[in-house]
Amino acid sequence: MTTPVAGQGKRDGRVLRPVAGPVLLAAVAGAGAELAGTALLATAAWLLARAAEQPALAALSVAIVAVRAFALLRGGLRYAERLTGHRAALRALAVLRERVYLALIPLAPGGLPGWRRAQLLHRMVTDTEAVQDLVVRCLVPAAGATLAGTLGLVVVAGLSPASALPLLAALVGTCLVLPACAGQRRHRAAGDDDTSVPVTATDLLDGAAELAAYGAEPAALAAAGAAHADRAARDRAEARVAGALSAAGLALQGLAAATATVLAAPAGGPAVAVVALTVLVALEPSLALPVAARRLVDARTALRRVRAVLAAPAPVTEPDEPLPVPTGRVGIAIRALRVRHPGGRAPALDGVSVDIPPGSRLVVTGPSGSGKSTLLAALRRFVPPDGGTIRLGGNPIEAYAGDDVRRLIGGVGEEAHLFDTTLGVNLRLGRPAATDDELRAVLHRVGLGDWLAGTADGLDTALGQDGGALSGGQRQRVLLARALLADPPVLLLDEPTEGLPAADADRLLRDVLTATAGRSTILVSHDPTALAHADQVLDLGVAGRRGATTPRDAVSRSCRGAAS
């Protein structure tokens, strides 16, 4: 079977490397089932033709036993092929999805500018499923068709050499020519990123409220309808091509069987029946190869998109031999820090210096775009410094593994998310072993005790998608409770009151200040209450000032450029 997509076989093999053994067993079992089927039909044809001559029963006994044996063997091998093949495919799918998820973890905090959310979902779900087609609908059928055709050719050539010629010609057509045509046609029709339908559908669902509010539903529905219509038109064209190729394969099979039967006539007796049925059976598996070729092109295109995710460079390089992170209270020293986002001309941060002693509270303020969130991302090793240093416990932050740093420095960032599950499950992301009493205690600390007591389901209360069942203030408090439950030595809070009404924001901020008393805290906020309770203030909007360590003084240097 051929394919127009060249140079990818070795890379596709890497995807299947973890399940190479089961895939090989499935291919062998599938090929064995096809061989048993070919032998079954050939033996049965000989038995019927020979029985018509009314020989002694002893002359037929071996053939009778062989028919039964081949029938049982065919069924058993087919079952083994399906079981082993699907088990290998599902295992490969699980391994590939895990690899994609692990590849996205270091990329996500810094943003994924190359992909939209629907495209990533398509990579994670639909594209990774292509590995199943690669195993079950490409490799195994190709192996079976190859061996069945070879055995059929040997049997026919042994009975009537002339009859082997039309079978050989038909095998070339069904195993090579038709799959090549199918693959070339599919390669031309398939786009490199055929995600227009899921992208438009996701945009339509996510923005339904805004579209309704601004009266833009008709235009959005028209765009979605156009994407669906384009996809349907391409599917219809592909179906017509597939039908034509299938008809061509059946025509080749019938023509080869008829021609081989005529050429086998001089052999006479059972040989004619055996040749006729063997040609039909030998060609039967190869009729599925045009479909397999189309699926192979689809699978390789999908896996190429998955490989682009796997090959995306991580923004931060992990140390070969990371140091153990310090335990207990820890201080942070930032010197002349400069951070530049990929593709950005001006640095997002430039020349920031500040000391954060253990147990102190630093409030970071500044206008939008001054680099506040970038500073927090650098502290959590989500983005690498372009210059300057961050020292944690006396050592450069680059000396520690990123996961270890994030266990030491954690909290509520812009990317904080609440999952569409219960309150208890969301809170236990901070500390999986937390008891119900500990969950209730931390909710009281953030001012949600009365709300929890008033809910019908308590900790089993469903929060909805990204906390949609909660008010803005309740959502922020739940996120804060989860951060406190994780109990990091250094707590980061990125504008926890953003978007809340003034009264709710003031109450939440006071609860935050109470809950974080005596803890090393870095709080991004413009609120005067936060500034009044700060040990230090880092004003990223003030140019040309150096750090001061007295309360409410700004400790900053010039911060120029890109958005935080």
C-alpha angles and dihedrals in degrees: 000000000000133000134195092223103092133187096027104092094092092048091047088052090058089060090056096041094100090056100032093122097052091042090054091048090050091050092049092047092048092049090047090052091053091048091049089049092051092047090047094055094043092049093044091050091050091047094052094046093045093046089056087066089059099230124172113291091241089064090060100040096092092049092048092053091044092054091053092045094049091047092053092042092051093052094045094048092046090053091048091049093051094045096045095039096050092043090053092046093051091046091050089048092053092048093047094048090050090052092050092049092048090048091053095050097077092037101050101068092055092047132257103245094169096061139044121224094255090050091053090049088051090051092048097046115017102028094047089052087065088082088070091057090047090059106031103031103029117027100034096045091046092053092047094048092049095051095040091051092047094050092045091051091051093049094047093045090052092054100036120001092195091056091057092069098068090043091052091049091049091048090053089052098046098037100039117010101043095042090048091052091047092048094048092049092048092046091055093046098044117086123218090241109023096177102115093114098050091042094053092042092051092047090050094051097041094047099039094116094047092045091052093046093053097037092244097128096104093054093046092048090048091053091049091047091051091052091050092046092051091049092047092050091052091047091052091050090050091049091054091051091047091051092050092050091048091051090049090052093050090048091052091048093051094044092048092049093049094046093046091049092053092047091048093054094096089059088062129185121048092345092079093054092044092051094048095050094039092055091052093047095043091055097042098084092047091059088075094055097088088058090045090051091053091048090048091056090048091047094050092047090051093046090049088058090048091050089054088061093045092048096048106120116245111241092227126049115222119225118253092227108021120203120239110260117247118262128228123007114003135188128219126212121192119190126186091328116192123181125184122188117226110277093010119130099199121047118255088218126020129182101349115166127176140142119223109194119205112280095014129126119230119190115202116203138168141119123295110286096026094115105261096137090040089059091053091047091053091050089054093046093245091126127027123238115252089203141351126037143273113204121196117193089345096307130096110266089233089069091069129072113256094238091051091051091050091052088053096042112035143136143110116336135170089272095055110136137191115211125227094256139082129317092245094052091050093049093048090061083079094051116003094195095052116130124228090253091055090050092051091047094054091047089055089051091058095044100259098112096102092044091051091050090053096053120097095221101034111196089002091064111131112236099196127221108337090345094306092154090061132074118248092259093047091050092053091047092051090051090049091049090053091050092050090048090056086055100205115188089235117039121205120199117182109201096314092184097049114136095010126123113262095254093048092044092052093050093047093048092051089050089049092052091048094047093049098045111139093009126113101256135176108195125185106208144131094204115123089220091060092046091051092055096044124114086205137007121212107199108194090184094063116089126211100009126126128217124285122187101207118106116280093006117129116244108193150112130214112305114191137179140003132053121273 
